[in-house]
C-alpha cells in the first residue's frame, strides 16, 4: 500500500516519498509528514537476527513505498559500507547501567552520517524516478555536523551542487576545519556573521522565495535540502532506534516487549522525533528524554507548553545544540494538533512574527511521553569527568548533556528502566572540551596536540576524519552577512 506525504501547513497536496525527498520543504513552507506512521512489519524477535542494512530495508520500505526493492537496497548498500569503521554501523556500548548508542562511526564522526550517507542516493534515485532534468542544489544550514556530513555525502555526486552556511565562531575548530577543507568541484562553504538560527532562517527564506525559484529554474537548477527538515533525513534515523532495541533483545539485556527509555541530546528535534516515530511504529519505548544545553527552549516548552525563542543565544561546548528554533518540532506540533494544518500554520506564523506560541492543554496531554531536561556547562564537564573516572569511557559534550539529564531524571523519578542514550559525536570532534573536563591544564594546547592526548586517554584509534584534516589545505574561505546569503548563493551559481 502506497504511503503518501502531506505538508504540515496544508491538507490539500499529497506527494510520493520520492517527491517529498526531492522537494525537501513543501511549497507552503511546511514540512512533509507521512499520512500515517506505519507499524513494524515484523516482530521484535525477527528484528534480532537482522544486520543494520537488513533492519534499514525493513523499516525504510514501509516509508518509501514508491522505491523498488532494488532501488532501496542499492541506496542502503552504498550508504552503509566501509565508510563506517565498525561492522555494526551503530554499536551499543554498555557503560555501567547505561547503553550508549554510538552513532558516530561514519566518515565525519557524527550522527549526521547515519542519514546523510544515504540521502544523496535517495535524492539522485528520486530525481531519476521523477524525470528531473535540472541540476539539484542542496542548500543547507549547519550548527556544525550536518554541514560536513552533507558535504562528504554529496561531494562530486553527479547532477548535484551543495552550498553550506555555518555560523562563524559558532562551531568547534575541528568542525570548521572539516568543512573548509572539503574537496569536490560541486561544493561551496560559507561562514555567516550570525548564529545558526540566522543561517537556518536565511536558508528557509530562500526555499520560500518564488522569484529566486524562477531564476534558478531558468538557469537549470532547483533547490533541495539536506537539513533534517527533509523526510529523507528523518526516516533513516528511525532505523537506529529500532536496531538498538533489537540488539538489547538479542543480547538478553531485555525481555521481548520490555519498555526502555531513550535519552537524546536535542537541538533541531529531528533525532528525538525519529525515536518518537520508532515508538509509534511499535518499538516499546516508554519515555523520550529530551536533553538540552543552556539554550533550553525545548525544556521550557515541555515544562510549560509555551515555545519562546525570545531569549539570549548562548554559545556552549555542545554547539550542535546551540539552537533556539527547533525546526522539526513542527512535525510533532502538527501531530498533537490533531493533524490540523490550519492550527499548526497559525502557531508557525506566531513564531515567525512574535517568536512565541502556546499550545493548548489538550495538546500538552499528548506529549506526556516526552520529558524535558537541561544541563549547564559545569554539569556537562562533571558528567564527562565522572563517567571517565568510574568506567574509563570517554564521551563528547553532546552525549554528556544527554547522560547528565538522564541521571537527573532517574534521581527525580526513580524510573529504573533500561536506557539507550544517543551518543551523537566522537569525543575527538570536541577534543578540547572533553579533555579540559578531565584536566584543566590541557586548555593551552593546540587542537591536534589535544587529539594525540585524547588517543592516549581514551585508548581509541584516532578516526580517519581527524587524520585527514591535520595538514589539509583550506579550500573555502568565503564569508557573508546574514542579509547577503541570497546574493551569495546567486553568485556561487552564476545567476544574475
C-alpha positions in Angstrom: 0.0 0.0 0.0 1.5 3.3 -1.1 2.3 5.8 1.7 1.9 9.4 0.7 3.2 12.6 2.3 1.5 15.8 3.1 2.6 19.2 4.3 2.2 20.3 8.0 0.6 23.5 6.7 -1.8 22.2 4.1 -4.0 19.1 3.9 -4.6 19.5 0.2 -1.4 18.4 -1.5 -0.2 14.8 -1.2 3.0 13.6 -2.8 5.0 10.4 -3.0 8.1 9.7 -0.9 10.4 10.4 -3.7 8.7 13.8 -4.5 8.9 14.7 -0.8 12.6 13.8 -0.7 13.3 15.9 -3.8 11.4 19.0 -2.6 12.8 18.9 0.9 10.4 21.6 2.0 6.8 21.9 0.9 5.9 24.8 -1.3 3.8 26.4 1.5 6.8 26.3 3.9 5.6 23.3 5.8 7.4 20.1 6.4 6.4 16.8 4.8 5.0 14.1 7.1 3.6 10.7 6.2 -0.2 10.5 6.1 0.2 7.7 8.7 3.1 6.3 10.6 3.4 2.6 9.5 3.6 -0.2 12.0 6.6 -2.6 12.3 6.2 -5.2 9.5 7.9 -7.9 11.5 8.1 -9.0 15.2 10.7 -7.6 17.5 12.2 -11.1 17.8 12.6 -11.3 14.0 14.5 -8.0 14.0 17.1 -9.5 16.4 18.8 -11.6 13.7 19.0 -8.7 11.2 22.1 -6.8 10.2 22.0 -3.0 10.3 21.4 -3.0 6.5 18.6 -5.5 6.7 17.0 -3.5 9.5 17.3 -0.4 7.4 15.5 -2.0 4.5 12.8 -3.5 6.7 12.0 0.0 8.1 12.6 2.3 5.1 10.5 0.2 2.7 7.4 1.0 4.9 8.0 4.7 4.5 9.5 4.9 0.9 6.8 2.8 -0.8 7.4 4.2 -4.3 11.0 2.9 -4.3 11.5 -0.6 -5.8 13.2 -3.2 -3.7 16.3 -3.0 -5.9 16.4 0.8 -5.7 16.1 1.0 -2.0 18.6 -1.9 -1.3 21.1 -0.2 -3.7 20.8 3.1 -1.7 21.3 1.2 1.6 24.3 -0.8 0.3 26.0 2.3 -1.0 25.4 4.2 2.3 26.3 1.7 5.0 29.5 0.2 3.8 33.2 0.6 4.6 32.8 4.3 5.2 31.8 3.2 8.7 34.7 1.9 10.9 32.6 -0.8 12.6 30.6 -3.6 11.1 27.6 -3.0 13.3 27.3 0.6 11.9 25.7 1.7 15.2 27.2 -0.3 18.1 25.7 -0.3 21.6 28.3 0.3 24.3 27.2 -0.9 27.8 28.7 1.6 30.3 27.7 0.8 33.9 23.9 0.5 33.7 23.6 2.7 30.7 23.7 1.8 27.0 25.3 4.3 24.6 24.2 4.0 21.0 27.3 5.1 19.2 26.1 7.0 16.1 29.5 8.4 15.2 31.3 5.6 13.4 30.8 7.1 9.9 33.1 9.2 7.7 32.6 12.5 9.6 32.4 11.1 13.1 28.9 12.4 14.0 25.4 11.0 14.0 24.5 13.0 10.9 26.4 10.4 8.9 23.7 7.9 9.7 21.2 9.7 7.4 23.5 11.8 5.2 25.3 8.7 3.9 22.1 7.6 2.3 20.4 10.9 1.4 22.4 11.6 -1.8 21.5 8.1 -3.1 17.8 8.6 -2.1 17.8 12.0 -3.8 19.5 11.0 -7.1 17.2 8.0 -7.3 14.2 10.2 -6.6 15.4 12.6 -9.4 15.5 9.8 -11.9 12.1 8.4 -10.8 10.6 11.8 -11.3 12.4 12.6 -14.6 14.1 15.7 -13.2 16.5 17.3 -15.6 17.5 20.3 -13.5 20.7 20.1 -11.5 19.8 19.8 -7.8 21.3 22.4 -5.5 21.5 21.2 -1.9 21.2 24.3 0.2 21.7 23.7 3.9 22.5 25.5 7.2 24.6 23.7 9.9 25.3 24.1 13.5 28.4 22.0 12.9 27.8 18.4 12.0 25.2 18.4 9.2 27.4 20.6 7.0 30.4 18.3 6.9 28.3 15.1 6.7 26.3 16.6 3.8 29.4 17.9 2.0 31.0 14.4 2.3 27.8 12.7 1.1 27.3 15.0 -1.9 30.9 15.8 -3.0 31.2 15.1 -6.7 27.8 13.4 -6.9 26.7 13.9 -10.5 23.7 16.2 -11.1 24.1 18.0 -7.7 25.7 21.0 -6.2 25.9 21.7 -2.4 26.1 25.0 -0.6 26.6 25.0 3.2 26.2 28.0 5.5 27.6 27.8 9.0 27.9 30.4 11.9 31.4 31.9 12.1 32.7 31.3 15.6 29.7 29.1 16.3 31.2 25.7 15.6 34.3 23.9 17.1 37.6 24.3 15.3 37.6 20.7 14.3 34.1 21.1 12.8 35.1 24.2 10.9 38.3 22.5 9.5 36.3 19.5 8.4 34.1 21.8 6.3 36.6 24.3 4.9 38.9 21.6 3.7 36.2 19.7 1.9 37.1 18.7 -1.7 34.7 18.4 -4.5 34.0 20.5 -7.6 30.4 20.9 -6.6 30.9 22.0 -3.0 30.7 25.5 -1.5 31.0 26.5 2.2 30.2 30.0 3.5 30.6 31.3 7.0 27.9 33.8 8.0 28.3 36.6 10.5 25.5 35.4 12.8 24.3 32.3 14.7 22.8 29.0 13.5 19.2 30.2 13.8 20.1 33.1 11.4 21.6 30.6 9.0 18.6 28.3 9.2 16.1 31.2 8.8 18.1 32.5 5.8 18.0 29.1 4.1 14.3 28.6 4.8 13.6 32.1 3.3 15.4 31.1 0.1 13.3 28.0 -0.2 10.1 30.1 0.1 11.4 32.8 -2.4 9.3 32.3 -5.6 11.4 34.9 -7.6 14.6 33.0 -6.7 12.9 29.7 -7.6 12.1 31.1 -11.1 15.7 32.4 -11.5 17.1 29.0 -10.6 14.8 27.2 -13.0 15.9 29.4 -15.9 19.5 28.6 -15.1 18.6 24.8 -14.9 18.7 24.4 -11.1 16.3 23.5 -8.3 16.8 23.6 -4.6 16.6 20.6 -2.2 17.6 20.3 1.4 19.9 18.1 3.4 18.8 19.5 6.7 16.7 17.3 9.0 13.6 19.1 7.6 14.0 16.6 4.6 12.0 13.5 5.3 14.9 11.6 3.6 17.0 12.6 6.6 14.4 11.7 9.2 13.3 8.2 8.2 16.9 6.7 8.2 17.2 8.0 11.7 14.2 5.9 12.8 16.2 2.8 11.9 18.9 3.0 14.6 16.4 3.2 17.4 14.7 0.0 16.1 18.1 -1.6 15.7 19.2 -0.6 19.2 16.1 -2.2 20.7 16.6 -5.4 18.7 20.3 -5.6 19.8 19.3 -5.3 23.5 16.8 -8.1 23.0 19.3 -10.3 21.1 21.9 -9.8 23.8 19.5 -10.8 26.6 19.6 -7.4 28.2 15.8 -7.0 28.0 12.8 -9.3 27.6 10.6 -9.1 24.5 8.1 -6.3 24.9 10.0 -4.8 27.8 9.9 -1.0 27.7 13.1 1.1 27.5 13.7 4.8 27.8 15.6 6.8 25.3 17.7 10.0 26.0 18.7 12.2 23.2 20.8 15.4 23.1 18.5 17.7 21.2 18.8 20.8 19.1 16.7 20.8 15.9 14.5 18.0 17.3 15.0 15.6 14.3 16.9 12.9 16.3 14.4 12.6 19.1 11.5 12.8 16.7 12.9 9.8 14.9 12.8 7.9 18.3 9.2 9.0 18.6 8.4 7.6 15.1 10.1 4.3 16.2 7.8 4.3 19.3 4.7 5.0 17.0 5.8 2.0 14.8 5.7 -0.3 17.8 9.1 -0.2 19.5 8.4 -0.4 23.2 9.8 3.0 24.2 8.4 4.5 27.4 9.9 7.9 27.9 11.7 10.1 25.4 14.1 12.2 27.4 14.7 15.4 25.5 18.1 16.8 26.7 19.0 20.5 26.1 22.1 22.5 27.0 21.8 26.1 28.3 19.8 27.0 25.2 16.8 25.3 26.9 13.9 26.4 24.7 12.7 22.8 24.3 13.0 22.1 28.1 10.8 25.2 28.7 8.3 24.1 26.0 7.8 20.6 27.6 7.5 22.2 31.0 5.0 24.9 30.1 3.6 24.3 26.7 5.0 27.7 25.5 7.6 27.9 22.9 9.5 31.1 23.3 12.7 31.8 21.2 13.0 35.4 22.6 16.0 34.8 24.8 19.7 35.2 24.8 21.6 32.8 22.4 24.3 31.1 24.4 27.5 29.6 22.9 28.2 26.3 24.7 30.7 23.4 24.5 27.9 21.4 22.7 27.5 23.7 19.6 25.3 21.4 17.5 22.6 22.0 20.1 23.0 25.8 20.2 19.6 26.3 18.6 16.6 28.4 19.5 14.3 27.5 16.5 13.9 23.7 16.5 12.5 23.1 13.0 11.5 19.5 13.4 9.3 20.3 16.4 6.7 21.5 13.9 6.1 17.9 12.9 5.3 17.0 16.5 3.1 20.1 17.0 1.2 19.2 13.8 0.5 15.6 15.1 -0.6 16.7 18.6 -2.8 19.4 17.0 -4.8 16.5 15.5 -3.1 17.0 12.1 -4.9 20.3 11.8 -2.8 22.2 9.2 -4.6 25.5 9.8 -3.9 25.4 13.6 -0.3 24.4 13.0 0.2 27.2 10.4 -1.1 29.7 12.9 1.5 28.6 15.5 4.3 28.9 13.0 3.0 32.3 11.9 3.1 33.4 15.6 6.7 32.0 15.9 7.8 33.9 12.9 6.1 37.2 13.8 6.5 37.3 17.6 8.9 34.5 18.4 6.4 32.7 20.7 3.4 30.4 20.6 1.5 28.4 23.2 -0.2 25.0 22.7 -3.5 24.0 24.4 -3.9 21.8 27.5 -5.3 19.1 25.2 -2.1 19.2 23.1 0.1 19.2 26.2 -1.5 16.0 27.4 -0.5 14.3 24.1 3.3 14.9 24.8 3.4 13.2 28.2 5.8 10.6 26.6 8.4 13.4 26.4 10.4 14.6 29.4 12.5 17.8 29.1 15.7 18.3 30.9 18.8 20.5 30.6 22.4 20.6 31.8 24.5 23.7 32.4 28.2 23.8 31.3 29.6 22.8 34.7 27.3 19.8 34.9 28.3 18.6 31.4 32.0 18.8 32.4 31.3 16.9 35.6 29.4 14.2 33.7 32.4 13.6 31.3 34.8 13.5 34.3 32.7 11.2 36.5 31.9 8.7 33.7 35.6 8.5 32.7 36.7 8.2 36.4 34.3 5.4 37.1 34.3 3.5 33.8 37.2 4.7 31.5 34.5 5.6 28.9 35.1 9.0 27.2 32.1 10.8 25.7 31.7 14.0 23.8 30.0 17.1 25.2 26.6 16.5 23.4 26.4 12.9 24.7 27.3 14.2 28.1 24.3 16.6 28.1 22.0 13.6 27.5 23.8 11.5 30.1 23.6 14.3 32.7 19.9 15.0 32.0 19.1 11.2 32.2 20.9 10.9 35.6 18.9 13.8 36.9 15.7 12.3 35.6 16.4 9.0 37.4 17.1 10.8 40.6 13.8 12.7 40.4 11.6 9.8 39.3 13.2 6.6 40.4 12.4 5.3 36.9 15.0 2.4 36.5 14.0 1.1 33.1 17.0 0.3 30.8 18.1 3.4 28.8 19.6 3.9 25.4 21.5 7.2 25.3 22.1 8.6 21.8 25.8 9.2 21.5 25.9 11.7 18.7 29.6 12.6 18.2 33.0 11.2 18.7 34.9 12.7 21.6 37.6 13.5 19.0 35.3 16.0 17.4 35.3 18.1 20.6 38.7 17.1 22.0 39.4 20.5 23.7 36.1 20.5 25.7 36.4 16.8 26.5 40.0 16.9 27.8 39.6 20.2 29.7 36.7 18.5 31.5 39.1 15.8 32.6 42.0 18.1 33.4 42.1 22.0 33.1 45.8 22.0 32.4 45.1 20.8 28.8 43.4 24.1 27.9 46.5 25.8 26.5 47.4 23.1 24.0 46.6 23.3 20.3 43.8 21.2 18.8 46.0 18.5 17.3 48.2 18.1 20.4 44.9 17.5 22.2 43.9 14.8 19.7 47.1 12.9 20.5 46.5 13.1 24.2 42.9 12.0 23.8 44.2 9.0 21.9 46.2 8.0 25.0 43.4 8.8 27.4 40.6 7.1 25.6 42.6 4.2 24.2 40.6 4.6 20.9 42.0 4.8 17.4 42.2 8.4 16.0 39.5 8.4 13.3 40.4 9.0 9.7 38.2 12.1 9.7 40.7 13.7 12.1 43.9 12.5 10.5 42.7 13.8 7.1 42.4 17.4 8.3 45.7 17.6 10.2 47.5 19.0 7.1 44.7 19.5 4.7 44.6 22.6 2.6 41.8 25.2 3.3 39.7 25.4 0.2 36.7 27.5 1.3 37.2 31.0 2.8 34.0 32.8 1.8 32.1 34.8 4.5 29.0 36.9 4.3 26.5 38.9 6.4 23.1 37.4 7.0 21.5 39.9 4.6 23.8 38.7 1.8 23.0 35.0 1.9 20.7 35.1 -1.2 23.2 37.1 -3.3 26.0 34.8 -2.2 24.0 31.8 -3.5 23.3 33.6 -6.8 27.0 34.4 -7.1 28.1 30.8 -6.5 25.6 29.5 -9.1 26.4 32.4 -11.6 22.8 33.6 -11.6 22.2 37.2 -12.4 
